[in-house]
Amino acid sequence: MTATTAHMHEQHAPARRSWLGRTEDWLDSKGKGAWIAAMVLGFVFFWPVGLAILFYMIWGKQMFAKSCRSGGHARHHMHSMRRAGFAAMKSSGNTAFDAYKEETLRRLEDEQEQFEAFLERLRAAKDKAEFDQFMDDRAQKARNERNAPSGDDDQRAAPSPYAEI
């Protein structure tokens, strides 16, 4: 068998699988969300199908596995994102660009620190204003209580209508 016929044979191999096997491969390629969606749709349209998919997911360890067969893709994506973050830190080889990048990152860090300091001052000013308002309200209440005439003094000054009886 030549390399070309072997390659053609490999391309047609999945077609020999049953529709159930091809469906499983397709769901695996889409990830856990596709399995869950298939289960929900199975329950909606014909509940035994949904139940069968649920049992298969549990016993096939699809639900509890760290990832489906396509999980390697998700891990690869996260790894490439991490690598891109580290790539921002390493040198590009161009000194002018590296100096520009370093200056821009330093400027952004300074702006972030200034903004955080501004927010802290804003919070402190708000806290002080609220505390000052509380103290003013408390002092006003104390003045009102001191200046308010007592109800006892008015009763002693006015003669009782029953005193003559």
N, C-alpha and C positions, 0 to 999 in steps of 0.2 A: 504494500500500500504506500503510495507516494505521500509527501507532505501535504499536497493540495487536496487529495482525497481524504486524508485524515482530518484536515481542517474542516472540510465540507461535512464529514461524518459527525464531528463534534458539534457543528452548528445545528444539525438536525436531530441531535440526541434528545433535547428537551421535548421535541414534538412527539416522541415515542411515549412520553409519560402520559398518564391518564389526565383527564381534565381536573381531577381533584389534586393531583400532584402539581400541575401547572398553576392552579389557583393558590395552593399553599406557597409555591415559589413567588408568585406575584405579591401575595400578602406579606411575605417575609421581606421582599424588596422594598415595600412601602413602610414597614415598621410596625410598632405596637399599636399605633393609632388606627391603622387599617384593620388589624385584627379586632380591635374593640368596635369599630364602626360596623364590620361584618357581623359581629355578634349582636349588636343592637338592631341592625336591619333584619337579622334572622328572627329576633324576638318580635319585631314589629309585623313582619309579613307572615311568618309561620313559626310559632314559638318552639316547636321541637328542633327546628334548625338552629335557632339561637342557643338553645340548651346544648345541642350537640357541639356547637362551636365553643361554648363556654367550657364544656368538659374536655374538649381537645386542647384548649388553651391551658387548662390546669394540668392535665395529665401529660400533655406534650411539653410542659414547662415553658410555654410561650409567655404566659403572664408573669411568672416569677423569675424567669431568666434575667440576667443583667441586661441582655439585649437580644433582639431577634437576629437572624442571620445578617441583616443589613446593619447591625449595630456597629460593626467595624467601621462603616462609613461615618456614623455619628462620632465615634472616638477619633477617627482620622480628622474630621472637621474641627473638633475641639483642640486636637494636637496642633493642627495647622494655625488655628487662631492664636494659641499660646506662642507658637514659633514666630508668628508675625509680631507679637508684642515684644519678644526678645530681639527681633530683627531691628526694631526701632532703636534699641540701645547699642547695637554693634555698629562698627564703622562701615561706611559704604565704600571706602577707598578713595573718595574724592574729598580732599581736605577742605575745600571751599564749602561744599555742601554740608559736610560734617560740622563745620564751624557755624553755619547758618542754622542747622538743626539744633545744635547745642544752645545757641543764643535764643532761638524761638522757644525751646522747652524751658529754659531758665526764666524767660519773660513770662511765659504762661504760669509757671510755678509762683513767681512773684505776684502776678495778678490774682491768682487763687488765694494766696496768703493775705493780700490786701482786702479782697472781698470777704474772706472769713473774718478778718479783724473788723471790717465795717459791719457785718452782721452781728458780731459780738457787741460792738458799741450800740447798735440799734436795739438789741435785746436789753442791754443795761439801761438805756434811756427809757425804754418802755417800762421796765421794772421800776425805775425811779419815779416815773410819772404816775404809775399805779399806786405805789407806796405813798407818794405825796398826796394823791387824791384821797387815799384812805385816812391819812393823818388829818387832812383838812376836814373831812366829813366827821371824824371823831371829835375834833376840836369844836366844830360847829354844834354838834349834838350836846357837848358838855356846856357850851355857852347858853344854848337854848334851855337846858335843864336848870341852870343857875338863874336865868332871867325870867323864867316862867313863874307867874304867881301861884302860890300854893293854894289849893282848894281849902285847906284848914283855916287859913287866915280870913278868908271871905266869910266863912260860916260863923266865926267868933264875932266879927264886926257887925253882922246883920242881926237884929233882934228876932227872936223866934216868935211867931204869931201865937204860940201856945203859952208864952211866958206869963201872960196876964191872967190866964185861967186858973 
